[in-house]
């Protein structure tokens, strides 16, 4: 995945399960109420829970693949 600039993006209540944001620029991105799972990848210095995102126990197999 290439780097993407999501600075100040509104991802509030988004479904981020299985999403790879590891190379994204997410300064100021609103993830309040967004859901993510263990397969979601965030930049190393980003704490999704502290930013208001919600960790779900739903397994990746329960989520449709993203294309």
Secondary structure as GFF3:
##gff-version 3
##sequence-region A 1 67
A	DSSP	beta_strand	35	36	.	.	.	ID=ss1
A	DSSP	beta_strand	54	55	.	.	.	ID=ss2
A	DSSP	three_ten_helix	60	62	.	.	.	ID=ss3
###
